[in-house]
Amino acid sequence: MAGPSVTVDEAKIEANARAIVGLCAEHGIETIGVCKVVCGMPAVAKAMIRGGVRGVGESRLENVLRLRAGGIVEPISLLRIPPLSAAADIVTSADLSLNSEMSVVRALSLAAEERGIRHGVVLMVDLGDLREGFWPDDLMEAVRETLELPGIRFQGIGANLACYGGVIPTEKNMGELADWAARIEDAFGTKVETVSGGNSSALPLVAAGKMPARINQLRIGEAILLGRETVRRQPWPGTAQDAFALAAEIIELKRKPSVPIGEIGQDAFGGRPVFADKGEMLRAILNVGREDADVDGLFPRDRNIVILGASSDHLIADVTACRPPLALGDELTFDMSYSALLAVMTSAYVEKRLVDDRRRVGDTRTLFAGASKLFADPQPWLGAALQGGEPEFSPACGIVECLERMRAGGRVVVAGATARARELCAAMAAAGLPLGMIWIGPEPDFDFGLLGVGSDPVPPEARLSPEQLVFLGLRNVGKEQAELVRRLRIESYTMEDVDVLGVRETMRRALRRAATGCRGVLVRFDPAVADRGRDGLTDRECHLAMETVAASDLLRVLDVSGREPAGERDASRWRRFMLSALGKRILT
Ligand SMILES: *Cc1c(COP(=O)(O)O)cnc(C)c1O
């Protein structure tokens, strides 16, 4: 691992969501799960949804699109007041938006009308926090006009406290919001379906039984993700605070004095540091810095570690008190504040991983599924080269058996003329264990239905998100395919890219991209990519690509497909590629 990584524990997020949703439900309140701090990471939204939230809230359009592409079919609310210029994009991607400007609501109405749809609108009321919202004097006029707009469905009203001004939700200010709902119903004879009371800062009021009955929705982010209410940032009962962990590696470990030697001027950020003399200490430098995280919001899980400071790329800590003593190369883990989490999830330098408990238990053997010439006579070629226990050959194996093996943490190898990527990938996604995909071959001859595109799409819950698909080794691409690849923003490495970047770097980038937010990857390998005579990869380059896959420990499915071997010579060559992906090394 070259840089820091953040690990996301979906099970904890799901359980936290369940705890919050349960509490709110007891008080007649529905919960919207807010995932803006994780940049709309689909796996996080899905965990919230399994925990019972009724919809997802996001503040940025890019993240809304990411959620949709990631297979979220639940209603998505756009939380940040929409920009006037983006009305068309908003009505086609979000079901609802929170609003405080009538000119924007009018533009949303026009855009929706043009498309024959209705866009849901929640009008925000400013109860004193001085962030978004109509001033109460203007609210009734706004409702009147909103009700008349043909492209708009008036969903209700809402408020947002404790964000800019730090105003605490109380019986009084929440009561005002409830009163406005009643006044609107009286004046216009219409039902105010949603009265959206606020965010995680409203939970103490709910738990105390003091939230006015008319408030029937909360939009909750931090309490679900970090297990804290946000008035005093206390742990919330029944939730875990450690669903996210940042890990960084010790890159220097030395005894040094605690006070710098020489005249003290400014540090890298223009600050004037002061130092307490604690004598000599064991100081660790970690490969994480202000470029990756808000270091003031990092809290070492080992309480014996004291953070001393940070620059762009280094975090310096006193680790003198750690027992057993730390070593160079050790990984330290940190809990994070909301702002630190926001930074690491946004940083391109921090790898995002999911906790995968299932990998440690169960049947982790490699299953060679189906009948293929490549699997014939395994003993002479297979040897003892495989990682992860004895291989198993199952010529008549079906999708259920494959899925079982993958769920248990094992790997599946398939081969044949046609790729099995669609059924395997879709089955894993539908089981809540999505795989990323690296499609290695000369052509993007990929079943785009897996992305939900074209005439034969897989159902939404079984989809692969375009951001988790990578094409590699392309050299024959049709015009329409190129257009599709561009439009869906599928990361692609042509032979030219491979030449420029090198095989290992290309593969590393592909693995990282495809695996983000997934339970490992499916690698589809079309042996036709290996054809240096016709501008393809050399055999050695194919081995290096496959060795990089093995080293990543991310491989869940290997699909050697696109054609059948012409003879035993091909078959034995392709088997050697297969073995490299499964962990065979030159020196083992
Ligand atoms: C971010 C946000 C929320 C969620 O806030 P948390 O403190 O994370 O619960 C709710 N509503 C709006 C409008 C937001 O912008």
The ligand as a Tripos MOL2 file, in Angstrom:
@<TRIPOS>MOLECULE
LIG
   15    15     1     0     0
SMALL
NO_CHARGES

@<TRIPOS>ATOM
      1 C1        -25.7940   17.5330    5.7460 C.3       1 LIG1
      2 C2        -27.2040   17.7880    5.8830 C.ar      1 LIG1
      3 C3        -27.9760   16.9710    6.7160 C.ar      1 LIG1
      4 C4        -27.3900   15.8680    7.5560 C.3       1 LIG1
      5 O1        -26.6340   16.3900    8.6100 O.3       1 LIG1
      6 P1        -25.9750   15.4590    9.7470 P.3       1 LIG1
      7 O2        -25.5050   16.4080   10.7790 O.co2     1 LIG1
      8 O3        -24.8680   14.7220    9.1000 O.co2     1 LIG1
      9 O4        -27.0390   14.5500   10.2370 O.co2     1 LIG1
     10 C5        -29.3340   17.2280    6.7780 C.ar      1 LIG1
     11 N1        -29.8830   18.2140    6.0560 N.ar      1 LIG1
     12 C6        -29.1800   19.0300    5.2470 C.ar      1 LIG1
     13 C7        -29.8640   20.1080    4.4900 C.3       1 LIG1
     14 C8        -27.8140   18.8410    5.1320 C.ar      1 LIG1
     15 O5        -27.1100   19.6440    4.3230 O.3       1 LIG1
@<TRIPOS>BOND
     1     1     2 1
     2     2     3 ar
     3     2    14 ar
     4     3     4 1
     5     3    10 ar
     6     4     5 1
     7     5     6 1
     8     6     7 2
     9     6     8 1
    10     6     9 1
    11    10    11 ar
    12    11    12 ar
    13    12    13 1
    14    12    14 ar
    15    14    15 1
@<TRIPOS>SUBSTRUCTURE
     1 LIG1         1 GROUP 0 **** ****
